[in-house]
Amino acid sequence: MKTTTEKIITAILGYLMFLLTFMLISGSIYFFTQQFFLFGGISALIVTVLAFGFMIINPNEAMVITLFGVYKGTIKENGFM
């Protein structure tokens, strides 16, 4: 049996990523209206990937981060990540 030690991860604040996501949504809309479909599609794809990364951690809780089923660490800070 393989043992795993806990790794504490500090996450980027969610408000900064929310601002970046909002700017990408605005850029995607602009590109589609100006008929730059390639750039609009790329930015829409990036927004879709970023939107799944938001999480809210309540006080006295933690969130385990895994990548393809492999443990990467634990976030213990509370707030919007």
N, C-alpha and C positions, 0 to 999 in steps of 0.2 A: 504494500500500500504506500502510495506516494504522499508525503506530508507537504503541506504548503504553509509558508509563513505569511502573516498579514503584511501587506504593503500599503501604506497610507499615501493616497494621491490627493494633491490639491488641484481643484478644477478651476477653469476660467469662469469668471462671473457670467451669469446668464444674460445680464442686461447688455453687456458689450456684444455678445453674440446675437442677441435679439435685434440690436441696432444694425449690425452687419447684415442679418437676414432681411430686415426691412429695406435696407438700401439695395440689396440684391433683387428683392421683389420689385422695387421701383425701377431698377435698371432693366429687369426682364420685361416689364410692361412697356418701358420706353423703346427697347429694341424691337419688340413685336410691332409697336405702332409705327416705327420707322422702317419696317420691313427688313430688319437685320435678323432673320430667323435663326441663323446659326448661333449668334451671340445670345439671343433671347432663349433659345433652347438650352444652351450650356448653363446660363445663369439660373434658369428654372430648375434644372437638374441639381445644381449646387444647393439651391434653396430647399429642395425636397430632402436631400441628404442631411442638411443642417437642422431641419425642423424636427427630425426624429431624435436629436441629441439633447433636447431640453429636458430637465428633470427638476423636481422640487423635493428637497430633503427637509423634513420636519425636524424640530428639536428632539434630541435623544434617539435619533435614527441614523442609519448608515445605508449606503448603496454600494453594492458589489458591481465592479466593472469587469465584464468578460468580453473577449474578442474571439469569435468562432469557438466558444465553449472553453477557452483557456482563461484562467483567472489572471487578471492584470493588476488588480488593486481594489482598495476600498476608499470611498469618499465619506468622511465623517463630519465635514462642515455642514451646517444647516443653511438653507437659503435656496435661491433660484440659481441653478447651475445650467 
